[in-house]
Amino acid sequence: MKTELLCQPASTVARLTLAVGESVTCEVGAMIAMSDGLTVNTTSRSRGGGGFMQGVRRVFSGESFFLNHFHADRDGAHLIIGPSMLGDIVHHRMSGGTVVVQGSSWLASGPGIEIDTTFQGLGKALLSGESVFWVKCTGQGDLLLNSFGAIYAMDVDGEYVVDTGHIVAFEDTLSFAMTKASESLIGSLLGGEGFVCRFKGRGRLWCQSHNPPAFGAELGPKLLPR
């Protein structure tokens, strides 16, 4: 599969070109346009099976119950996909291991990647503002992630601190804990930072430039009531 990222970074879309026999699994509603030579199958399971319960777990992580599987019947068939929020897309080639993705940031993946969910802990969810369940991608192949705003990758070797709401995904060789932004809790709250995510270990971390909850809180009061 050939992946081209267009219109970066504010309104990125991905053009996926498939050879005959290749397939890609996408989030429901991600398709913008496609050529002929593609067939679409909608199911609740990824390559590893799981069916109904796997779909239910994805709902708790912030993704859709169903998945769309696109299969190429000819060489050169292409598909254009994009996220629902304005932002960026990153293409990561997995060669094994696991990438943990925050809810709504998984966009598409190849057939060699199993899509499931993982429990991050109730305490982390309450303090970080993220979901209790996150998407877990395991295997080998193409993985496409999307963000709100621009996205950047950081190779962590030791520690790295990220403000809550800015995490897109991370390799599971990294762990994170919720901590105060400064030594004083009052100082952290008065400074507007509050709690942050402190990552430890060695692995890749993807972050987004904008925070969806903060954007919603800023925009909400300006909207006229219905």
Secondary structure, DSSP 4 states (H G I P E B T S, - for coil): -EEEEESTTTT-EEEEEE-TT-EEEEETT-EEEE-SSEEEEEES-BTTB-HHHHHHHHHHTTS-S-EEEEEESSTTEEEEE--SSSB-EEEEEEEEEEEEE-TT-EEEE-TTEEEEEEE--HHHHHHH-S-SEEEEEEEEEEEEEE-SB-EEEEEEEEEEEEETT-EEEEETTEEEEEEESSSSHHHHHHTT--EEEEEEEEEEEEEESS-HHHHHHHHGGGSPP-
